[in-house]
Amino acid sequence: MSSRKRTCYVCRMVLDNPHAQLGSMCIPCGEFNLAERALSLPENMSLKDKTAVVTGGRVNLGFHTALRLLRCGAAVIVSSRYPEDALSRYQQEADFDKWAQKLRIIGADFRAAADAFALVQSIKKTLQQEGWDLDHLINNAAQTLTDPLEKEERAIEHERFLLDKPSSDGKGVVVRQGYSPRARGGAGSLPDGVAGKVSGSIAGPSAPKNTTLSDSMSKLQVSGVETPTPSSWVQSLSEIPYEDVITAHSVNTFVPLILIRELLPSMRKGGHIVNVSSREGIFESAYRTPAKHSKHVHTNMSKAGLNMITETEAPTAWKLGVAMNTVDPGYMSAAPEFEQAYGGERPIGWEDGAARVLWPIARAGRKGSYSPPIRGQFLKHYGGVRVDTRLGRG
């Protein structure tokens, strides 16, 4: 049995006396987290007449983030690979009828470049039709692991089943603009007039058969075998499937860049862009730290790119009156190899993560007080832990 002492998830001090409600934290950190988490609850944050876009809002972090926004009065446009399934999940909420008229769900697969540009057009059209102005953009959608093809095909079949059922979407929540989910995002090309097309092929001893990159980041043909074990989270550079490398960058970096570029000019002053990222994308404070050690380089690369979008473009966004930040929402889920770590429990839950994502917005717009917006920062634990993204070890 390990003699290593348990430490607080936030301050990392030895955890002798855990918080009663947040058992992964010491009492002071637990109280701090509860107070900051409450800032984005309806009694403390009013978003009436505000509109937000949340990518990847079908399940988990994106779902809970969108719910918080809706319950605070915001209109919310959600993107999802499976919009009909997303609708069914929102419909299961007891208060669905209270905010359904303010929810719109748009289908898009961020592995396909054409879908990203189609999403932009659908968002703009929806804003115009509803008379909404965009205030907040939450780049939440993320990918590290590629689902087995069989699992993806089952999800697609379920989506078709829901679509063929007698419509239960009497409130017009799903924006049906011709989108349909495709295994591996399909093999479409960039739309006409979009610059920057590339062509070429990926070759190497570890490349799956029939793997090519042509015309767009989405045109990736794969053999369709099950995702190998172990997952790419614990694989080395030579082991990670090229499919995971490319899709991680498509979803985690390229599409957020597209959305920021296309939507920022039309966002209202006082708005926020939150890029949901992680510390995997920054230098560690010590060279020999085991935090990465040649693992999940594709995720680290893509998150570093997302962090650089924030650092590079936050000043420009602020000139337009929009505060852009990166938020590390915390440890809420695990790769398959680590599902049973810490007794199968994560330090925080999806509600905690959603509160962290919305904290820059809640902090600036809390009822009865004003705080200057934070901008250009990498935020962890509600800003309670300073993360220096500029460490550099040269």
N, C-alpha and C positions, 0 to 999 in steps of 0.2 A: 504493500500500500504506500502511495506517495506521501512524503512528508511535506510537500510543498503547500504553503499556506494559501488559503483562498484570499483574493484581493477584491476590493471594490471595483466594479466595472467602470466607474467614472474617474475617481481620483487615484486608483491603484494602491491605496493604502491597505494594510492587512485588515480583513473583514472579520472582526471579532463579534460585532453586534449588528447583524443585518437589519435593514429597514423592514418594518412589518409588512408593507405592501409591495415594495420593490426589493425582493430578497437578494438581488445581485449587487445591491448598493449599500453603502453605509448610511446611517441615519441622516446626516447632513446632506449628502448627495441625493438621497431619496426624496427628502423634503424639497430640495431645489428642483429636482426633476418634476415632481408633482405640480409645483407652482408654475413652472414654465410650460408644462404640458397643458395646463388649464387655460393659457392665454388664447389658444385657438378653439376654445369651446364657444358655443353660441352666446352664453351669458357675458362673455368678455370680448368677443370680436364680431362686429357687424359688417357683413359684406353685401348688404343690400345695394342693388344697382351696380354691382361689380361682376365681371366675367372672367373666368379662368379656363385655360386649356390644360388638361392633365393627360399626358401620354401613358399608355400602358395601364389603363384604369379598370381593368376587368377583375383583377384579384389582388390580394396582398397589399403592398404598400400603396400602390396607385389607387386601389379601390377605397381604402380607408382615408386617403388624402382627399379624394373627390367627395366622399361622404361628409367629411368635416367642412369642406367648402360649401356644399349644398345646404347643410344644416345651419351655416352661418349666413345664409341668404344669397349666396352667389349663384349666378348662372354658370354651369360647367359644361364644357365640351370635352368629352373623353374619347381617346382613340384606343382601339383594340384590334387584335388579329381576328377575334371572334366576337363581333358586336352583338349577335343575337344571344349568345351565352352571357355576355356582359349584362344585357338588359334583364335576363332572367335572374341574375344575382341581385341587381338593384331592386327588382320587384319584390324580392323576399324581405326587404327591410320594412319594418312595421310602419314607418312614417313615409313610405314611398310616395303616396298621394300628395303629401304636403309640398314636395319639391320636384316632382316628376316633370312638371311643365318647364322647369329650368334646366333639365338635363338633356343633352344631346350626345349620342354615341355614333362615332364615325369609324368605319372599318378601314384598317390600314396595316400592312405588314412591312415593318421597317427594314426587312432584308431586301426589299425591292425598291429601287430608287424611284420608279414611276409612282409607287404608292405614296412615297413621301411628298412628292410634288402634287399628287392628287389630293392628299390630305390638306395641304396648304390651301388649295382652291376651295375645298369643301368647307374648311374653317371660315374662310373669308365670305363665302356665300351664305353660310349659316348666320354669321354675325350680321350681315346685311339684311337677311330675311327677318331675323328676330329683332332687329333694332338694337343689338348689343354692341358695346365697345369693349375691346380686349384690354384687360388690366394686368392679368397675371398669366405667365407661362411656366408650367412645371414640367421640365424634361425628366420624367421619371422612368420611362421605358428602358429596360436594360436586359442584356443577355450575356451569359457566360457559357452555359452548356446548351448544346443542341439536343432537343428531344429525339428519341428514337423515331424513325419514320412511321412505325406502326402506331405509336402514341399520337403523332400528329395527324395521321389519317383518321383515327377515331374521333379526334376533336373536330376535324372538318366534317365528318359524317354527322356528328351531333349538331353542328351548326346548321347543316342542311335540314336536319330533322326539325329543328326549332323554326327555321324559316318557312318550312312547308306546313307547319301547324296553322290552324285558324288564328289570325292575328290577335294577339293580346296586347299589342302596342297601340292602344287607343289614343295615347297622348303624343304619338309621333316622336318618340324618343330616339329611335334609330334613324339616322340619316342614310337612306338607301340610295346610293349614287352609282350602283353597278358593281360595287366591290364584292368579291367572293374569295374566301381563303383558299390558298393553294399550298400544297406540300412544299416545304423548303422555300416558300415565298415566290414560287413560280420562276420563270426564266425570261421575264420581260426585259426590255431595253429602256434606256433613258428616252423621255419624250423628245419629239423634234424640237430643235432650237435650244436645247440645253447643252452648254459647252462643257468640255472636259471629258469627253468619252475616251476610254482607254481600251486597248485590246492587248492580248497576250495570253500566256498560259503559265500555269503553276506547275513546276516540275521538281521532282526530288524523290529520294528514296522512301519518304514517309507519306507522300501524297496519295490519296485514294485514287483508284482508277476512275476515269471519266471526269476528273476534276479540272475544270478550266475556268478562267476568268475572262469574259469577253463582253464588251459593250457597256456593262454596268456592274455595280457592286452586287447586283442580285443574280446575275446570270451564272450560277454555280451549279454544275451538274455533278451529282454524287451517286455512288453505287447504291445507296439506300440501305446500307447495313445498320444494325443497331449501334447506338452510341457505345463506343468501347468502354470497358472497365479496366482500370479506373477512369474516372471522369477527367476532363481536361483541367479541372481545378487542381489536380495533383500531378498532372503530367508535365514533363520537361519540354523544352522547345522542339526537340526532334519527334516528340510523341503526339503533340496536340494536332488534331485534324485541321487541315487548312480551312475547312468549312467553319469551324468554331472561330478561327482567327478572323476570317472575313466578316462573318455575321456579327461578331462582337464589336468590330469597328463600325459596321453599318448602323447597328442599333444604338450603340453607346456614344458614338461620336459624330458620324456623318449626318444623321438625321437631326439631332439637336442643333447642329450648325445650320442646316437648311431651315429649320423652323425659326431660329433666331434671326437669321438673315432676312427671311421673307415676312415675318410677323412683327418684328421690332418697330419698323417705321410706322406702323398703324396702332401701336399700343399707346394707351393714355398715360399722361404724366402721373407720377405717383404709383406706377405699376411695379411689378417685380418679376424677374426671371430667376427661377431656382433650378440649377443643374444638380440633379441627384447623383452623387459620385461616391467615392470612398478613398481612404488613405492608401489603398493599393496603388493609386496614381501619383504618389509623391515619394521623394527620397526619404529613407529612414534616417533617424538621427545617428545611428551607429552603423558602420560598414558591415560588421559581422552579425547584425541582427538576423534571427531566423525567420522574420516575418514573411519573406518572399522566397529566398533560397532556390532560385531557378524554377519556380512553380507559377502557374497561371499567368505567364508573360503576356498572353493576348488580352486578358482583362486589365492587367496593369497598364499596358500600352494604351488601351482605349480610354481608361479612366484618366490617365495622364493627359491625353488629348482633350477630354472634356474639361479638366481643370484648367488647361491652358486657354480654352475658349473663354472661361470666366476671367482669368487674369488679363487676357489680351483685350477683350471686348467690353469689360465692365466700364472703363472710362468713357467709351463711345456711347454705351447705353445710358449712362448717367447724364450725358449732354442732352439726351432726349427725355430725361426725367424718369428713367426706369432703372431701378437698382437690381443689379445682377450679382448673384452669389452662388457658390457651390455649397451643398449640404451633404455631409456624411450622416445618413439616418441611423446608423448603428447596426449591431449584430442581431438580426431578426430571423435569419434563415441560414442553412448550411448546405454544403455540397453533400452528395450521397454518402461519402466516406466519413462525414462528421455528424451525421444525423443523431447519433447516440451520445455525442460528446456532452459533458456536463449533465448527464442523466436525461438527455433528449430535450432539455430545456434551453431556450435562448435567454440572454440577459434582459432583453426588452421585447415587447410585442409590437404588432403592426400599428396599434393606436399610438404607442410611444414614438414610433418612427414617423408616422404622419404628422404628429405634433412638431417634431424636429424639422421636417420639410417645410412646414408652414410657419415656423417661428419667425423668420425675417419679416413676413407679412404681418403676423400677429403683433410683433413687437412694435412695428411702425404704426399700426392702426388700432391699438388697444383703446377701449372705451375710456373716456375721461382723462386721457393723458396723451402726450406726444413725445416720441423718441425719434431723433434723426435716423433715417434709413441707413442700415448697414449696406455696404456695397464692396464688391471686389474681394470678398473674403471666403476662406474655406472654413466652414462652421461645423463644429462637432460638439455634441452635448449642449445644445442651446448656447453655443459660444462660451460655455463654462470652462472648456479646455482649449488652450491655445495650440493651434497646429501651425507650425512654421513650414510653409510650402517652399521656402527659398533656402533650405538648409545648405545644400551643395557641400561637397566634401573636398574641394580642390584647394 
